[in-house]
Amino acid sequence: MTKQELVEFVAKEANLTKADALRALDAVLAGVTKGLKKEGKVALVGFGTFAAKKRAAREGINPLTKQKIKIPAKMAVSFKAGSKLKEAVN
């Protein structure tokens, strides 16, 4: 499902215009992003948990040249599905 398809679904389900649904979806995504930056975790009960995790710096290999390269430390986002989401998918 694309973002546009999700906007259309939200608009239909919530009886909103597509513009209002797009603003609502953008606000939710901005809230998740802000929560991850500020607290490192966003939990939506029944749906799942987004978490920001620090990845340590490490060495890698350039597949073209086979030379070792340094990969810098960075933050990565993970998602763990909640029980209701797992049940709905299965």
Secondary structure, 3 states (H helix, E strand, C coil): CCHHHHHHHHHHHCCCCHHHHHHHHHHHHHHHHHHHHHHCEEEECCCEEEEEEEECCEEEECCCCCCEEEECCEEEEEEEECHHHHHHHC
